[in-house]
Amino acid sequence: MNSAKDIVQHMMDNDAFSQWLGIEVVSNEAGSATLRMTVREEMTNGFGIAHGGISYSLADSALAFASNGGGNQSVSLETAIHHLKPVQTGDTLEARATLLNETRRTGLYQIDIFKDNVRVAFFKGTVYRTGNEWNL
């Protein structure tokens, strides 16, 4: 069986979008992951704040890494995000994914996104467990 770190490293190595975002994996294990990234100017919208898709994408990567770390290949079924505070160029964001509930075929996760230990968004994601194991 592959470790959560091996699985997430493999996923990250093959995830061009997470690489473009500049995501750093701070920690990960089965059912949880903490990711960090810094907002760049090209990630802002017409209001001069980070595009909502940036924090969403960070959370989506945290969902993917947390849900796959247990060894069962998992894909998202449904996701939603709530933006609480604006994010600026130069801000460092940290996404913390936590497993809330799990069945044989699904997993429910909450991802909290922080800037300087202040929650700026929270994200909910449900994944489908395919039944296929990661074989690296």
Residue, then its C-alpha position, 0 to 999 in steps of 0.5 A: m500500500n502506498s503512503a499518503k505522502d507518496i500518493v499526494q506527491h504523485m498527484m502533485d507531480n502530475d497536476a500542472f494547475s496546482q503547480w501553476l498556482g504555486i501550491e505547497v503541500v504543508s502536510n497530508e495524511a489519509g483524510s486531511a491535507t494542509l496546503r499553502m500558496t501566495v496570491r499573485e497579481e495575475m490571479t486578481n479580478g477587475f476589483g483588484i482582489a483575488h478571483g474567487g476561483i483562486s481560493y476555490s482552486l486551492a480548496d479543491s486541490a486540498l480536497a483531492f489530496a485529502s480524499n486520495g491520501g487513504g489510497n482509494q482513488s476519489v473524485s469530487l461529486e459536489t463542491a461549494i465555497h463561501h467567501l468571507k473576506p477579500v484576498q489581495t495580491g501577496d497574501t499567503l493562503e492556507a487551506r486545511a482539509t478535514l474529513l467530516n464523514e465517510t461511507r464505503r463510497t463517499g466522503l464529506y470534507q470541509i476545507d477552511i481557508f485562512k490568511d494570517n490565521v483569519r478564515v477568509a473562506f470555507f469550502k465543502g466537498t463530497v467525493y466519490r470513492t471509485g474503489n480503485e486503489w492507487n498503485l504507484 
